[in-house]
Amino acid sequence: MFLIDHQYLPFATALIESAKKEILISTFKLEITDKPRGRALFNFFNTLIKKRQAGVKIKILFNCHDDRRSTPKTNFSSSATLKKHGIDIRHLKDNRCCHAKTMIIDRQHAVIGSHNLSVMSCLSNFEISYIVEDLPSINALSTVFDHSFNAAKPI
């Protein structure tokens, strides 16, 4: 099944709410804002933080270059907020761009596509993401995430 444009955020939020043990996310851009237009995305991040407070392990891989070039400005404040709440957040070494957009829940559910965790991506842009339903594909995606995350630099 495909998630087109604004369908992504409600589905992703529900997926986060369903997590029991682990949430794995990779994205290019993180944007936590409480401005009216970003309220739904703000609620997504609040749900993520509540899951962490409930004991769910959360790992996020995002784009951040050591020299701050080619890094969305919102990534700095958003990553600091997430880290403050005990979320393990990392970026790739050697200034590699993290452009993959994935979400894996309890290694049982996954979404992969073009949606960033940003206001423009979730509310304005033309975006498509795909719900991965077969376990062999989810296991393979989890392995790729684990390898990249374990080799990444903690914030």
Summary of the structure (lengths in Angstrom):
residues: 155
radius of gyration: 14.2
end to end distance: 34.1
largest distance: 39.9
contacts: 495
relative contact order: 0.24
helix: 42%
strand: 25%
